[in-house]
Amino acid sequence: MSDTSTVQTAVAQGQLRSLIERIERLEEEKKALAADIREVYAEAKANGFDTKILRKVVTLRKKERHEREEEEAMIELYLNALGMLPGAEAAE
């Protein structure tokens, strides 16, 4: 192996180690954030909030208005087809 090849290999190994260490640090941060989020939901539950609904609200807030409206329209269409809306009869 030439000196250039050895240097390139050492540089690649260093880059790989750096990337892996960064990923590991971020995974630890992600784990800590997930624990913090669980604590907030536990606090909400202790204060009488429905955490299932809170999670749904958080999910909905991530979406654009038109995405939410489209999703709601599709849900309504499906529920209507199944006769699950007031005054709707299932198409059989």
CYANA upper distance limits for C-alpha pairs under 8 A (distance plus 0.5 A):
  1 MET  CA      5 SER  CA      6.70
  1 MET  CA      6 THR  CA      7.17
  2 SER  CA      6 THR  CA      6.79
  3 ASP  CA      7 VAL  CA      6.66
  4 THR  CA      8 GLN  CA      6.62
  5 SER  CA      9 THR  CA      6.58
  6 THR  CA     10 ALA  CA      6.67
  7 VAL  CA     11 VAL  CA      6.61
  8 GLN  CA     12 ALA  CA      6.58
  9 THR  CA     13 GLN  CA      6.58
 10 ALA  CA     14 GLY  CA      6.62
 11 VAL  CA     15 GLN  CA      6.66
 12 ALA  CA     16 LEU  CA      6.55
 13 GLN  CA     17 ARG  CA      6.58
 14 GLY  CA     18 SER  CA      6.59
 15 GLN  CA     19 LEU  CA      6.63
 16 LEU  CA     20 ILE  CA      6.65
 17 ARG  CA     21 GLU  CA      6.60
 18 SER  CA     22 ARG  CA      6.67
 19 LEU  CA     23 ILE  CA      6.69
 20 ILE  CA     24 GLU  CA      6.65
 21 GLU  CA     25 ARG  CA      6.70
 22 ARG  CA     26 LEU  CA      6.68
 23 ILE  CA     27 GLU  CA      6.58
 24 GLU  CA     28 GLU  CA      6.81
 25 ARG  CA     29 GLU  CA      6.79
 26 LEU  CA     30 LYS  CA      6.52
 27 GLU  CA     31 LYS  CA      6.67
 28 GLU  CA     32 ALA  CA      6.76
 29 GLU  CA     33 LEU  CA      6.62
 30 LYS  CA     34 ALA  CA      6.60
 31 LYS  CA     35 ALA  CA      6.82
 32 ALA  CA     36 ASP  CA      6.81
 33 LEU  CA     37 ILE  CA      6.66
 34 ALA  CA     38 ARG  CA      6.72
 35 ALA  CA     39 GLU  CA      6.79
 36 ASP  CA     40 VAL  CA      6.90
 37 ILE  CA     41 TYR  CA      6.84
 38 ARG  CA     42 ALA  CA      6.61
 39 GLU  CA     43 GLU  CA      6.63
 40 VAL  CA     44 ALA  CA      6.66
 41 TYR  CA     45 LYS  CA      6.60
 41 TYR  CA     51 THR  CA      6.71
 42 ALA  CA     46 ALA  CA      6.60
 43 GLU  CA     47 ASN  CA      6.80
 44 ALA  CA     48 GLY  CA      7.02
 44 ALA  CA     49 PHE  CA      5.84
 44 ALA  CA     50 ASP  CA      8.14
 44 ALA  CA     51 THR  CA      7.44
 45 LYS  CA     49 PHE  CA      5.44
 45 LYS  CA     50 ASP  CA      6.72
 45 LYS  CA     51 THR  CA      6.61
 49 PHE  CA     54 LEU  CA      8.11
 50 ASP  CA     54 LEU  CA      6.81
 51 THR  CA     55 ARG  CA      6.58
 52 LYS  CA     56 LYS  CA      6.91
 53 ILE  CA     57 VAL  CA      6.66
 54 LEU  CA     58 VAL  CA      6.70
 55 ARG  CA     59 THR  CA      6.73
 56 LYS  CA     60 LEU  CA      6.64
 57 VAL  CA     61 ARG  CA      6.60
 58 VAL  CA     62 LYS  CA      7.07
 59 THR  CA     63 LYS  CA      7.60
 60 LEU  CA     68 ARG  CA      7.29
 63 LYS  CA     67 GLU  CA      6.55
 63 LYS  CA     68 ARG  CA      6.79
 64 GLU  CA     68 ARG  CA      6.91
 65 ARG  CA     69 GLU  CA      6.69
 66 HIS  CA     70 GLU  CA      6.55
 67 GLU  CA     71 GLU  CA      6.64
 68 ARG  CA     72 GLU  CA      6.56
 69 GLU  CA     73 ALA  CA      6.59
 70 GLU  CA     74 MET  CA      6.76
 71 GLU  CA     75 ILE  CA      6.69
 72 GLU  CA     76 GLU  CA      6.59
 73 ALA  CA     77 LEU  CA      6.59
 74 MET  CA     78 TYR  CA      6.68
 75 ILE  CA     79 LEU  CA      6.54
 76 GLU  CA     80 ASN  CA      6.41
 76 GLU  CA     85 LEU  CA      8.38
 77 LEU  CA     81 ALA  CA      6.67
 78 TYR  CA     82 LEU  CA      6.81
 79 LEU  CA     83 GLY  CA      6.69
 79 LEU  CA     84 MET  CA      5.53
 79 LEU  CA     85 LEU  CA      6.60
 80 ASN  CA     84 MET  CA      6.24
 80 ASN  CA     85 LEU  CA      5.96
 80 ASN  CA     88 ALA  CA      6.26
 80 ASN  CA     89 GLU  CA      7.75
 80 ASN  CA     90 ALA  CA      7.46
 81 ALA  CA     88 ALA  CA      8.28
 81 ALA  CA     89 GLU  CA      7.88
 81 ALA  CA     90 ALA  CA      5.79
 81 ALA  CA     91 ALA  CA      6.47
 82 LEU  CA     89 GLU  CA      7.75
 82 LEU  CA     90 ALA  CA      5.18
 82 LEU  CA     91 ALA  CA      7.52
 83 GLY  CA     87 GLY  CA      8.45
 83 GLY  CA     88 ALA  CA      5.37
 83 GLY  CA     89 GLU  CA      4.83
 83 GLY  CA     90 ALA  CA      4.48
 83 GLY  CA     91 ALA  CA      8.00
 84 MET  CA     88 ALA  CA      7.15
 84 MET  CA     89 GLU  CA      8.16
 84 MET  CA     90 ALA  CA      8.18
